[in-house]
């Protein structure tokens, strides 16, 4: 009898502990839902893709449209120098993959942030008086920076990538600016793709690489480590330029595991994206998110499959839907696809969304 009482007591204690843990997690998740549902969010600050005819004074900084676009863009600046000391121009600053250059009287210093911050200086012989233009021309995996000062030209090939807002900042300089603009023709395509580090045109270990190299037209906006809140900012910015026919939403990996329920932060921003697409008559295409050993996305995927929206079945393309990836498809880091996995995901997108083969640029005259 005594043994049974002890056993029952132990079972009761275990039950109460489990109940407390589940209840605590539930309250945390519920708290997040209530937080997102009741807290008044600060209004998104949306920047234009160009600013013309303004005066850049010491301490001034101007930003352009926010994005995680990393390929096929140009940042252009032109104006007339009244007084020159130092000028800083780039795309993003002190964030992962941000790049910027600092120009002073004798050097151009390239700064980039990867896993570590890197700096490289080049000596120049520009007089830095009167007319000045800076052209940062980013291709798929390289960038050419051209600086023209009156009749002198300085051209440098660099590893400038860029992330987030293009910006210009004066440090002791006074310049009458004619143009400062971010040029990317992909804004005028029929298809927009938003995502995290899985969305990258430059790596054979990422599925957009295979579509890009087939010549398909689409806006590719992927922020490494990006969450839904980040891409909601990017899509809100992009829609000030153009309204595509389709929007493919590939977020969720960095919004937290689905325990004990579907990530409320992911669902909250997905609802906001749904609203944006409905408001702008855009066909929304969702995507399942493969689970990995450290992140459970089964709740998100269940929601996507039952949502009634079209979706790309990335999860089943590479795994058994329980986090067990098919042989050779998951990279050694246990989070990202290997080349074989990226190819399978690209094939799945073409199967589930064949319209991308017919995607074109808008008749709107780009930039």
C-alpha positions as CSV (number, residue, x, y, z in Angstrom):
1,X,0.0,0.0,0.0
2,X,2.8,2.4,1.0
3,X,4.6,1.6,-2.3
4,X,1.5,2.5,-4.3
5,X,1.1,5.8,-2.5
6,X,4.7,6.6,-3.2
7,X,4.3,5.7,-6.9
8,X,1.1,7.8,-7.1
9,X,2.9,10.7,-5.5
10,X,5.8,10.5,-7.9
11,X,3.4,10.3,-10.9
12,X,1.4,13.2,-9.5
13,X,4.6,15.3,-9.2
14,X,5.7,14.4,-12.7
15,X,2.2,15.2,-14.0
16,X,2.3,18.6,-12.3
17,X,5.7,19.4,-13.6
18,X,4.7,18.6,-17.2
19,X,1.5,20.6,-16.8
20,X,3.5,23.6,-15.4
21,X,6.0,23.4,-18.3
22,X,3.3,23.2,-21.0
23,X,1.3,25.9,-19.3
24,X,4.3,28.1,-19.0
25,X,5.2,27.7,-22.7
26,X,1.6,28.2,-23.7
27,X,1.4,31.4,-21.6
28,X,4.6,32.6,-23.3
29,X,3.3,32.0,-26.7
30,X,-0.1,33.5,-25.8
31,X,1.7,36.5,-24.4
32,X,3.5,37.0,-27.7
33,X,0.2,36.7,-29.6
34,X,-1.4,39.3,-27.3
35,X,1.7,41.4,-27.5
36,X,1.5,41.5,-31.3
37,X,-2.2,41.8,-31.3
38,X,-2.6,44.6,-28.9
39,X,0.6,46.6,-28.9
40,X,0.5,49.6,-31.2
41,X,3.3,49.0,-33.7
42,X,5.5,51.9,-34.8
43,X,4.6,52.8,-38.4
44,X,7.0,51.4,-40.9
45,X,9.2,54.1,-42.3
46,X,9.3,53.6,-46.0
47,X,12.0,55.2,-48.1
48,X,11.8,56.1,-51.8
49,X,14.2,54.5,-54.3
50,X,15.6,57.9,-55.3
51,X,16.1,61.4,-53.9
52,X,17.0,64.3,-56.1
53,X,18.0,68.0,-55.7
54,X,19.0,68.3,-52.1
55,X,21.9,69.7,-50.0
56,X,24.1,67.2,-48.2
57,X,25.6,68.9,-45.2
58,X,28.0,67.8,-42.4
59,X,26.3,65.2,-40.3
60,X,23.5,64.6,-42.7
61,X,22.5,61.0,-43.7
62,X,19.9,60.0,-46.3
63,X,18.6,56.5,-46.9
64,X,16.8,54.9,-49.8
65,X,14.4,51.9,-50.1
66,X,15.0,49.0,-47.8
67,X,15.7,45.5,-49.2
68,X,17.9,42.4,-48.9
69,X,18.5,42.5,-52.7
70,X,22.1,41.4,-53.2
71,X,22.4,41.2,-57.0
72,X,21.8,43.2,-60.2
73,X,21.4,46.6,-58.7
74,X,23.1,50.0,-59.0
75,X,23.6,52.8,-56.4
76,X,24.2,56.1,-58.1
77,X,25.1,59.4,-56.6
78,X,25.9,62.7,-58.4
79,X,26.3,66.3,-57.3
80,X,28.6,69.3,-57.1
81,X,31.1,69.7,-54.3
82,X,31.1,72.9,-52.3
83,X,33.5,71.6,-49.7
84,X,34.9,68.1,-49.3
85,X,36.2,66.3,-46.2
86,X,34.8,62.7,-46.0
87,X,31.8,61.0,-47.7
88,X,30.4,57.5,-46.8
89,X,28.1,55.6,-49.2
90,X,26.9,52.0,-49.1
91,X,24.1,49.6,-48.5
92,X,23.5,48.8,-44.9
93,X,26.0,49.5,-42.2
94,X,27.4,47.2,-39.4
95,X,25.0,44.4,-40.3
96,X,25.7,41.0,-41.8
97,X,26.7,41.4,-45.5
98,X,26.5,45.2,-45.3
99,X,29.0,47.1,-47.4
100,X,30.0,50.7,-47.6
101,X,32.9,52.8,-48.8
102,X,34.5,55.8,-47.1
103,X,36.0,58.4,-49.4
104,X,38.5,61.0,-48.0
105,X,41.1,63.2,-49.7
106,X,43.6,60.5,-50.5
107,X,41.9,57.1,-50.1
108,X,38.8,55.0,-50.8
109,X,38.3,52.6,-47.9
110,X,36.0,49.6,-48.5
111,X,34.2,48.2,-45.5
112,X,32.3,44.9,-45.5
113,X,30.8,42.8,-42.8
114,X,30.7,39.1,-43.2
115,X,31.6,36.8,-40.2
116,X,34.2,39.5,-39.5
117,X,34.5,43.1,-40.5
118,X,36.9,43.7,-43.3
119,X,38.5,46.9,-44.5
120,X,40.6,47.5,-47.6
121,X,42.0,50.9,-48.7
122,X,42.9,52.1,-52.2
123,X,44.8,55.3,-52.8
124,X,43.2,57.7,-55.3
125,X,44.3,60.9,-57.1
126,X,41.0,62.6,-57.4
127,X,40.9,66.4,-56.7
128,X,37.5,66.1,-55.1
129,X,36.3,69.5,-56.3
130,X,33.3,70.6,-58.4
131,X,31.4,67.7,-60.1
132,X,31.3,64.2,-58.5
133,X,29.6,61.0,-59.4
134,X,29.7,57.6,-57.7
135,X,28.3,54.5,-59.4
136,X,28.2,51.2,-57.5
137,X,27.3,48.5,-60.0
138,X,26.5,45.2,-58.3
139,X,26.2,42.1,-60.5
140,X,25.6,38.5,-59.3
141,X,28.9,38.0,-57.4
142,X,31.1,41.1,-58.0
143,X,30.8,44.9,-57.9
144,X,32.4,47.6,-59.9
145,X,32.7,51.0,-58.2
146,X,33.3,54.0,-60.5
147,X,34.0,57.4,-59.2
148,X,34.3,60.3,-61.6
149,X,35.5,63.7,-60.4
150,X,35.5,66.2,-63.3
151,X,37.7,64.5,-65.9
152,X,39.4,62.0,-63.5
153,X,38.0,58.5,-63.1
154,X,38.8,55.9,-60.5
155,X,37.4,52.4,-61.1
156,X,37.7,49.5,-58.6
157,X,36.3,45.9,-58.6
158,X,35.4,44.9,-55.0
159,X,33.5,42.3,-53.0
160,X,30.8,44.9,-52.2
161,X,27.5,43.0,-51.5
162,X,25.2,45.3,-49.5
163,X,22.3,44.7,-47.3
164,X,19.3,46.8,-46.1
165,X,19.1,50.5,-47.0
166,X,21.4,52.3,-49.4
167,X,22.7,55.4,-47.7
168,X,24.8,58.5,-48.1
169,X,26.4,60.3,-45.2
170,X,28.5,63.5,-45.0
171,X,31.4,63.8,-42.5
172,X,32.5,67.4,-43.0
173,X,31.5,67.7,-46.6
174,X,29.0,70.0,-48.3
175,X,27.6,68.8,-51.6
176,X,24.7,70.1,-53.7
177,X,23.2,66.7,-54.8
178,X,21.6,66.2,-58.2
179,X,20.7,62.5,-57.8
180,X,20.9,59.7,-55.3
181,X,19.1,56.6,-56.4
182,X,18.8,52.8,-56.1
183,X,18.3,51.1,-59.5
184,X,17.1,47.5,-59.8
185,X,15.1,46.4,-62.8
186,X,13.9,43.3,-60.9
187,X,11.4,45.5,-59.0
188,X,9.4,45.5,-62.3
189,X,9.1,41.8,-62.7
190,X,5.9,39.8,-62.4
191,X,7.2,37.6,-59.5
192,X,8.6,38.7,-56.2
193,X,10.3,36.1,-53.9
194,X,11.0,36.9,-50.2
195,X,12.9,34.7,-47.8
196,X,15.9,34.2,-45.6
197,X,19.3,32.6,-46.3
198,X,17.6,29.9,-48.4
199,X,16.8,32.6,-51.0
200,X,20.0,33.5,-52.8
201,X,20.8,33.6,-56.5
202,X,24.6,33.4,-56.2
203,X,25.1,30.0,-54.5
204,X,24.5,26.5,-56.0
205,X,23.4,25.5,-52.5
206,X,20.3,27.7,-52.8
207,X,17.3,27.0,-55.0
208,X,17.0,30.5,-56.7
209,X,20.4,29.9,-58.2
210,X,19.0,27.3,-60.6
211,X,16.1,29.5,-61.7
212,X,18.3,32.6,-62.1
213,X,20.7,30.6,-64.4
214,X,17.7,29.4,-66.5
215,X,17.1,33.1,-67.2
216,X,13.8,33.3,-65.4
217,X,12.8,36.8,-64.3
218,X,12.0,37.5,-60.6
219,X,12.8,39.8,-57.7
220,X,15.0,37.8,-55.3
221,X,15.0,39.4,-51.8
222,X,16.6,37.0,-49.2
223,X,18.0,38.2,-45.9
224,X,20.4,35.7,-44.2
225,X,18.9,35.1,-40.7
226,X,15.9,37.1,-41.7
227,X,12.6,36.8,-39.9
228,X,9.1,37.5,-41.2
229,X,9.2,41.0,-39.6
230,X,12.2,41.9,-41.8
231,X,10.7,40.7,-45.0
232,X,7.4,42.4,-44.2
233,X,9.4,45.6,-44.2
234,X,11.0,44.7,-47.5
235,X,7.7,43.8,-49.2
236,X,6.1,47.0,-47.9
237,X,9.0,48.9,-49.5
238,X,8.9,47.0,-52.8
239,X,5.2,47.6,-53.3
240,X,5.8,51.4,-53.3
241,X,7.7,50.7,-56.6
242,X,5.6,48.1,-58.4
243,X,2.7,45.7,-57.8
244,X,3.7,42.2,-59.1
245,X,1.3,39.5,-60.3
246,X,2.7,36.9,-57.8
247,X,4.4,37.0,-54.5
248,X,6.2,33.9,-53.1
249,X,6.6,34.0,-49.3
250,X,9.3,31.7,-48.0
251,X,9.7,32.8,-44.4
252,X,9.5,30.9,-41.1
253,X,12.8,29.2,-40.4
254,X,14.0,32.0,-38.2
255,X,10.6,32.8,-36.5
256,X,11.0,30.1,-33.9
257,X,10.0,26.4,-33.6
258,X,6.3,25.3,-33.6
259,X,6.2,24.3,-30.0
260,X,3.7,23.9,-28.5
261,X,1.8,25.5,-31.4
262,X,2.5,27.3,-34.7
263,X,4.8,30.2,-34.2
264,X,2.5,33.2,-33.4
265,X,5.0,35.7,-34.7
266,X,5.2,33.9,-38.1
267,X,1.4,33.7,-38.2
268,X,1.0,37.4,-37.3
269,X,3.2,38.6,-40.1
270,X,1.8,36.2,-42.5
271,X,-1.7,37.7,-41.9
272,X,-0.2,41.1,-42.6
273,X,1.2,39.8,-45.9
274,X,-2.1,38.3,-46.8
275,X,-3.7,41.7,-46.2
276,X,-1.1,43.4,-48.4
277,X,-1.6,41.0,-51.3
278,X,-5.4,41.2,-51.1
279,X,-5.3,45.0,-51.0
280,X,-3.0,45.1,-54.1
281,X,-4.6,42.3,-56.1
282,X,-1.4,40.1,-55.8
283,X,-1.6,36.3,-56.0
284,X,0.1,35.0,-52.8
285,X,2.1,31.8,-53.0
286,X,3.1,30.3,-49.7
287,X,5.9,27.7,-49.1
288,X,6.4,24.9,-46.6
289,X,9.5,25.2,-44.5
290,X,11.6,22.1,-44.0
291,X,12.2,21.2,-40.4
292,X,15.8,20.7,-39.3
293,X,17.3,19.1,-36.2
294,X,17.2,22.4,-34.3
295,X,14.0,23.9,-35.6
296,X,10.5,22.3,-35.8
297,X,8.4,23.8,-38.6
298,X,5.6,21.2,-38.6
299,X,3.0,23.6,-37.3
300,X,3.7,26.2,-40.0
301,X,3.6,23.5,-42.7
302,X,0.3,22.2,-41.4
303,X,-1.1,25.7,-41.6
304,X,0.2,26.3,-45.1
305,X,-1.2,23.0,-46.4
306,X,-4.6,23.7,-44.9
307,X,-4.7,27.4,-45.7
308,X,-6.3,27.2,-49.1
309,X,-3.5,29.1,-50.7
310,X,-1.3,27.7,-53.4
311,X,2.1,26.8,-52.0
312,X,5.5,25.4,-52.9
313,X,6.1,22.0,-51.2
314,X,9.7,22.6,-50.2
315,X,9.4,20.4,-47.1
316,X,8.5,17.1,-48.8
317,X,10.9,17.9,-51.7
318,X,13.8,17.3,-49.3
319,X,12.5,15.5,-46.2
320,X,9.9,13.1,-44.8
321,X,8.1,16.2,-43.2
322,X,9.4,15.2,-39.8
323,X,12.8,16.8,-40.0
324,X,14.5,13.7,-41.5
325,X,16.1,14.9,-44.8
326,X,16.7,12.7,-47.7
327,X,20.3,11.4,-48.1
328,X,22.7,14.1,-49.4
329,X,20.2,17.0,-49.3
330,X,21.1,18.6,-46.0
331,X,24.4,20.4,-45.6
332,X,26.8,19.6,-42.8
333,X,25.7,22.6,-40.8
334,X,22.3,20.8,-40.2
335,X,20.3,23.9,-41.2
336,X,20.8,24.7,-44.9
337,X,20.4,22.5,-48.0
338,X,23.3,21.0,-49.8
339,X,23.6,21.4,-53.5
340,X,21.4,18.3,-54.1
341,X,18.7,19.7,-51.8
342,X,18.8,23.1,-53.5
343,X,18.3,21.4,-56.9
344,X,15.3,19.4,-55.5
345,X,13.7,22.6,-54.1
346,X,14.2,24.4,-57.5
347,X,12.5,21.5,-59.3
348,X,9.7,21.6,-56.8
349,X,9.1,25.3,-57.4
350,X,8.9,24.7,-61.1
351,X,6.4,21.9,-60.5
352,X,4.2,23.9,-58.1
353,X,4.6,27.3,-59.8
354,X,5.3,26.8,-63.5
355,X,4.1,30.4,-64.2
356,X,7.6,31.6,-63.3
357,X,8.8,30.4,-66.7
358,X,6.6,33.1,-68.3
359,X,7.5,35.9,-65.9
360,X,8.4,39.1,-67.6
361,X,9.3,42.7,-66.7
362,X,6.4,45.1,-66.5
363,X,5.8,47.4,-69.4
364,X,6.4,50.2,-66.9
365,X,9.6,51.9,-68.0
366,X,12.2,50.8,-65.3
367,X,14.3,53.5,-63.7
